[in-house]
Amino acid sequence: MEFAININSTGYAKPFVKWAGGKTQLLNTFEQYYPLPLFEGKIKRYIEPFVSGGAVLFEILQKFKIEEAFIFDINNDLINTYVVIKNNVDTLVECLSELERRYLKLSKDARKDMYYEIREAYNSRTMKDDQLDIERAAQFIFLNRTCFNGLYRVNRAGHFNVPHGDYKNPTICDEKNLYAVSSLLKKVQIFACDYRESIKYADKYSFVYFDPPYRPLNVTSNFTSYSKFDFTDEDQIQLAHFFAEVNNKGAFIMLSNSDPKNENPDDNFFDELYKNFYIHRIKAKRAINSNGEKRGFISEILVTNYKVMI
């Protein structure tokens, strides 16, 4: 299959934050599972109801002839940052450059102090509805780039609680990439809301990719708090119903999730939930584990409403 690569003048855009469960490592694999009309240029609209770090979004927009895109997430800070990058990238770059300059010239202990000062300021800051907050977006990226393992985690109160990381020379202001992302986002409509709102834009010329919080494989891997709301098995069931609704709109749809069979071969949770669709199992490398020796390859699932010819 051949497809057009549309790289803008500032470079190839990639995710501007590290994100647990990010799909950068799986992009080459995913390409084998995209619907044929995407390669043929018949799909004009891309929709992502759980945008997260945006690895698939940026890949799709740069490799295929997509005319418009719609992204959604309930994480208000994440969406605020997307919108700030789209509309106010110059000011954001200025803020991040200053933060980077201050941080990198400090000693190890002083860097730690600065991190916790900014984390406290970030948690004390309240965003007003429908108003951009450039300073908060800068704090969001700063914390993501300097926190432990690049995690995003909040407590029940919605406060970011990841400890300081230990990086020798972290890139806090990736100016070239931020401008590339800003350019790419010009064709994207961005929404801070529940994934269910995305159905308004789904039609037969759409490709919808679902990347929900993964179902934990076990208690120790229970990492679903990308917002102050957990994503339970009941939520997974409701999402499966919604998946079927979007299917009825005629859109091409794909969903990724964890594979329970890694831990229990008899766990058919997703096999039953998506039994009316096509279920594929792919290999992915563990991204979150304090023990590097346990970051081996595991199985994940992809669900599609179309046949895949590999």
N, C-alpha and C positions, 0 to 999 in steps of 0.2 A: 504494500500500500504506500502511495506517495501522498504527502501533504505539504502545504506551504508553511514556511516558518516566517513569522512576521516579528523580527527583532527590531525594537525601536532604536533611535540613534544614541540613546544613553546607555545601552547595554541590555543584557538579558535579565529580566526581572525575576527575583526569587523571593521566598518568604522573608519578611522583615523582622520576624520574631522566631525564636525557637519555640516549639510547641510539642508537648507530650503527645505521641501518636501521630506526629506529622508524617505526611505521605511522600516526602522527597525521595526516600530510598525505594519506593514502590512505583515511581512514575513509569519506568521502562516496562514493568510488568503490567501495570494498568493499561498501557497503550494497546496491549494485545486483547483487552476486553472491552474497549470502547465500541459503540455501535457503528456499523459500516456507513450509514448516512453522514456521520461526523467527518469521515475521511473524504466522502464524496462531495462535501460542501452543502448538503441538503439541510443540515441542522444549523439554524441561524441564531439560536438563543441558548445560553448556558445558565443553569440555575443551581445554586448550592445552598441548601437550607441550613447547613451547619458549617460555616466557612472556616472557622479555626484559623490556622496559619496560612491557608490559601495556596499550598503547593500545587494542588490540582488546578485551581482557578488560574494561576499564572501560566501553567503549562498549556492548558486548553486555549487560553486567549492568544498565546504566542505561536502555537503550532497549527491552529485550525482557523478557518474563515468564519469566526463568530462575529455577529453584528452587534449583539448586546448581551449583557449578563446581569443577573440579579443574585445578590448574596445576602444571607441572613445569619444572625447569631443573637442569642439572648445575653451574651456578655457585652454589656454596654461600653466598658472600657476598650475592649477589642474593636468594636464597631466605631467608637469615637476616634480611635487611632487610624482606622482605614479612611474615615472621612477627612480627617486632618491631613493625611498624606495626599489624598486626592485633591483637596482644595487649598491647603495652606502649607505645602511642602517647604517653601523657602524659610518660613518662620520656624518650622519644626527643625530643620537642619541647623539653624542658628542656635536653637536651644540645646540640641543634642551635642553640637560641637563644643559648646561651653561646658556642658556636663562632662564630656570626654576629656577636655583639657584639664579641668579641675581634678578629676578622678585619677588620671594616669600619672600625674606628677606627685601623688601622695605616697606615703609609706604604706605597707601592708595593713597595719593597724588603723591608720587614718582612713584608708579606703573603706575598711569595714565600718568605721564610724559614719562616714558619709553615706554609705549604703543604707544604714538603719535610720539616719536622719531623713533621707528621701522616702524610705518606705513609710515612716511615720507620717510625713507630710502627705504622701499619696493616700494613705488610709484615712487621714483626717479631712481630705478634700472631698467635697460633694459636687457631683456634676448636676447641672440644671438640665431638665428635659429639653431636648431639641436644640441645645446650644453646644457648639463646639468648644472643647477645652484643650487648647494646644499645649499648655504646660503639663496637664495631666497625661496627654499622649506622650510627651517627652519622658515623663517619669515612668510611664508604662514600659517604654522601650528600654530605658536605662535599667530598670529593675530586672527585666527579662534578660538583658545582656550580662548582668553582673551577679545574678542570684545563683544559687546552687543548682547545677545541672540544667539550667535554662527552663525550669519548671514554671507553670502558672497554677497556683493553688490558692484557694481562699477558704476561710472558715465560715461558719454558719452566719456570722454577722456580715459576711461579704468582704472581710479584710484580707488582703494579701499577706500570707504568713510564711513565705519561703525564706530560709536563711541566706546569708551572704555566701557567694561562691568564692573560689580561689583561682582566679585567672590572672596570668602574668600580664597579658596585654590585650584585653578584650576590645573588640570593635563595637563601640557604642553608637557612633554616627557613621553608618555606611552610606555616605552621601550619594554615590553613583547609583546604588540600588534603590534608594528612596526616590530618586528622580525617575528611575525606570518604572518603579511601581506606580508612582503618581501618574505618569503618562498612560500606563496601561489601564488604570482605574477610571479614566475619562469615559469609557464606554460601559461602566458598571454602575448599577443602581444599588445602593447599600442600605440595609434595613436592620435596626436593632429591635428584633421581635422574635416571636415563636416561629418555629419551622413551618407550622401549618399555614402561615400566610403565603408561603411560596406557591401554593396551588393556583393562585390567581393568575400566575404567569405561565403555567405549563400548557403546552399544546403539542401538536404533532411535529412541530419544527424545533422542539426543545430537547435538550439533554440535561437530565437532573441527576446530580451525584450527591448521595447522602453519606455523610461521614459523622454519625452521631457519637456521643460518648460511648466507648466500648463497654460491653458487658464484662465485668471482671472475671478472670479465669479462676481466681481464688481470693481468699480474704486479704492476703498481702498485696495483691495487685489491684485492690479496690481504689482506683484513682479516677474518679469521674467528676470531681468538683472543679470544673473549669469555670463555674459560676457558683453562686451560693445555693443552687438547686441541684439535688442529686438526680441521676437518671436510673430509675429502678427497672426491674423486670416488667412491671406494669407499663412503664413508659416505653420499653422496647416493644411490647405488644401493641400499644397504641400507635407507635411508629409504623409497625407492620401493616396495620389497617390503613394508615395514611398512604403508605407505599402503594397499596392496592387502589386507593382513590386516584392517585396521580397516574397510575397505569391506565385507569379508565379515561383519562384525559387524552390519551394517545401519545404521551411523551415517551421518549427512550429514557430508562432509569437504571441506575446502578447504585448499590449500597455496599459499604464495607463494614465489617465488625469482627470481633474476636471469634475464635473457634473453640467452643466449650470442649470439643473432643481432645484438645491438647491435654486436659486434666482428667477427663472422664469420657472414654470412648462411647459410653452409653447415653451421654447427654445429647439429646436431640432437640434442644430448645429452638435453635434457629432452623433446623431441618424441618420441623413441624410448622414453625411460624411462617416460613416462606416456601412451603411445599408446592404452591401453585406457580412458582417461578423457577428460574435456573440458578442453582447454587454451585459455585466454583470454590475450590480451595487452593490458596496460593501460599507461598512461603514469605515470611517477613522476619526481620531480625528484631529481637527484643530491644527496646529503646530505654526502658526504665528499670534499672536494677543496680543496686549499690555494689554488687559483686560482678565484676567484669567477666568472670568465667561463666556466669549464667546468662550471658547475653547472646545465646545461640538462636538459631532459626526455629520459628514456630509456624504453625498454620494459622491463616486468617481466612475469612470467607468473603466472597464477593457474590452479591445477588443481582441478577439482571432480569429484565422482562423481555429480553431478546436472546436469540441463539448466538453463541460465540464460536467462530470457526478458527481454531488454532492448529 
